[in-house]
Amino acid sequence: MALILGTEYCKIDSNGRFKFPIALKRQLESEDCRFVIRQGFTAECLELWPYASFQMEVENLRKMLNPYSIKDQQIIRQMTRANVVELDSNDRLMVPPERKSVIGDAKEIVLQSTGECIEIWERKAYDEMNNEIVDFASMVDKRLGELHGLPPASDAE
């Protein structure tokens, strides 16, 4: 699975097409130009996954869940509610009509990598989300400290 890094600003046309940035394309492992696009679960954005990475994600999820559990079936169903999209000959991707409501009538979008996938944000929503993060350093200190059972750095001094 490729590690994808970067933030790119793109224009999007009225049909939902945008030019996939070369800086992101170069980071992909293979010549496979297929992606999976789905609505984000924790934010008002879309998630764009390299096809092979999405397959691995779903396979790992299936291993953790019980295929005979109704709740687990609902989780799988929601996680795989997605569309396969491909780069066209001009390196453009099209946001499927059923996913376009997430970004509305945006004229500019932001592609923000999360390492394993790329979030697609309407520019204004992306800026608002970033403005909500007031003290990132404290947030990282607190959360990573919690995960490792450590007190916040401010308490350790």
C-alpha positions in Angstrom: 0.0 0.0 0.0 1.4 3.4 -1.1 1.9 6.2 1.4 0.2 9.2 -0.1 1.3 12.7 1.0 0.3 16.2 0.1 -2.4 18.8 -0.2 -3.5 19.9 -3.7 -6.1 22.6 -4.8 -8.0 21.7 -7.9 -10.7 23.3 -10.1 -13.8 21.2 -10.6 -16.1 21.6 -13.6 -19.9 21.5 -13.5 -19.9 17.8 -14.5 -17.8 16.9 -11.4 -14.5 16.4 -13.3 -11.1 17.5 -12.0 -7.6 17.0 -13.1 -5.8 14.6 -10.8 -2.6 16.3 -9.6 0.6 14.8 -11.0 2.3 15.2 -7.6 -0.2 12.7 -6.2 -0.2 10.4 -9.2 3.5 9.9 -9.0 3.2 8.5 -5.5 0.9 5.7 -6.5 2.7 2.3 -6.7 1.3 1.0 -10.0 0.0 2.0 -13.4 -3.5 1.1 -12.2 -5.6 4.2 -12.7 -8.6 2.9 -10.8 -9.8 4.5 -7.5 -12.7 3.9 -5.1 -14.6 6.9 -4.0 -17.0 7.0 -1.0 -18.4 9.5 1.4 -16.3 10.1 4.5 -17.6 8.7 7.8 -16.2 11.3 10.2 -16.2 14.5 8.1 -18.1 16.2 5.3 -15.7 15.1 2.6 -15.2 12.2 0.1 -12.5 9.6 0.4 -10.6 8.6 -2.7 -8.7 5.3 -2.3 -6.3 3.6 -4.7 -8.2 0.5 -5.8 -5.7 -2.0 -4.4 -5.6 -0.2 -1.0 -9.4 -0.2 -0.8 -9.4 -3.9 -1.5 -6.9 -4.5 1.3 -9.0 -2.3 3.7 -12.2 -4.3 3.0 -10.4 -7.6 3.3 -8.9 -6.6 6.7 -12.4 -5.4 7.8 -14.0 -8.7 6.7 -11.5 -10.7 8.8 -12.5 -8.8 11.9 -16.3 -9.0 11.4 -18.8 -11.9 11.7 -20.5 -12.4 8.3 -23.5 -13.8 10.1 -24.0 -10.8 12.3 -26.7 -8.3 11.1 -24.7 -5.3 12.6 -21.5 -6.5 11.0 -23.2 -6.9 7.7 -24.5 -3.3 8.0 -20.9 -2.1 8.7 -19.6 -3.9 5.6 -22.5 -2.5 3.5 -21.8 1.1 4.6 -18.0 0.7 4.3 -18.3 -0.6 0.7 -21.0 1.9 -0.4 -18.7 3.3 -3.0 -18.0 3.8 -6.7 -15.0 2.7 -8.8 -13.7 5.6 -10.9 -10.8 5.8 -13.3 -8.5 8.4 -14.7 -9.5 9.4 -18.2 -6.9 10.0 -21.0 -6.4 13.6 -19.7 -5.8 12.4 -16.1 -9.2 13.6 -15.0 -11.4 12.0 -12.4 -15.2 12.4 -12.3 -17.0 12.5 -9.0 -20.1 10.3 -9.5 -23.4 12.1 -9.4 -24.5 10.2 -6.2 -21.4 11.5 -4.4 -21.4 15.0 -5.7 -23.8 16.3 -3.0 -21.0 16.1 -0.5 -19.1 18.8 -2.4 -22.1 20.6 -3.7 -21.6 23.1 -6.5 -18.0 23.8 -5.6 -15.8 25.3 -8.2 -12.6 24.5 -6.2 -11.8 21.4 -4.2 -9.0 20.4 -1.9 -7.3 17.0 -2.1 -5.9 16.2 1.3 -3.9 13.0 1.8 -4.4 11.0 5.0 -1.5 8.6 4.2 -3.6 5.8 2.8 -6.4 7.7 1.0 -7.1 11.2 -0.2 -9.9 13.3 1.2 -11.8 15.5 -1.3 -13.1 18.6 0.4 -15.1 21.5 -0.9 -12.6 24.4 -0.4 -14.8 26.4 2.0 -15.5 23.4 4.2 -11.8 22.5 4.2 -10.8 26.0 5.3 -13.5 25.9 8.1 -12.4 22.5 9.3 -8.8 23.7 9.5 -9.8 26.9 11.4 -11.5 24.8 14.0 -8.2 23.2 15.0 -7.1 25.8 17.5 -4.1 24.2 19.3 -2.9 21.3 17.2 0.3 20.7 19.3 -1.8 20.3 22.5 -4.2 18.0 20.8 -1.4 15.7 19.5 0.3 15.8 22.9 -2.9 14.8 24.7 -4.1 12.1 22.3 -0.8 10.4 21.7 -0.1 10.6 25.5 -3.5 8.8 26.1 -2.7 6.1 23.5 0.7 5.4 25.2 -0.5 5.9 28.8 1.7 9.0 29.3 0.7 12.2 31.0 0.5 15.3 28.7 3.9 16.9 28.2 2.7 20.1 30.0 2.2 17.9 33.1 5.6 16.2 32.8 7.6 19.4 33.0 
